[in-house]
Amino acid sequence: MDADQQRSWRALMMGMTLLNDRLDADLRARFDISLPEYEILVRLSENSGAMRMAQLADSLAHSRSRITHTITRMQRAELVERRNADEDGRGVVAALTDRGFERLREAAPVHVNGVRDYLIDLVDPTDFAALGRAMNTVSDHLVGDRPGIEMR
């Protein structure tokens, strides 16, 4: 990388780290959930309230063991439940509970406002659109051979 590329790369890495840390801290402080747990609640809500664990892991680009541990924590907090898949009885499904849906409903405005405050409102709209196009190109390249992990 040349010097300009190195500066841009480091800025991207630092900005994403700080942004994720701040969004995570806001959710933990107000709702006692992490950013990955929030994303799980979002994915479940967008899929009729339930998803196979393997599909959920793929949609978040998490390992199967990581998703299992996270779902276990969320199950203890009564945000999700696990059950056998109706279709074949072999798979395991994570399902949103009423309490999980309520937590998502409460947390969503705080998360969206954080994304606006810490990113969207700080960046020129043209730069934000360019960032979206650039990251879509990266995502398309990296998920090309694994369409199951498509998460947009």
Buried (B, 14 or more C-beta within 10 A) or exposed (E): EEEEEEEEEEEEEEBEEEBEEBBBEBBBEEBEBBBBBBBBBBBBBEBEBBBBBEBBBBBBBBEEEEBBEBBEBBBEBEBBBBEEBEEEEEBBBBBBBEEBBEBBEEBBEBBEEBEEEBBEEEBEEEEBEEBEEEEEEEBEEEBEEEEEBEEE
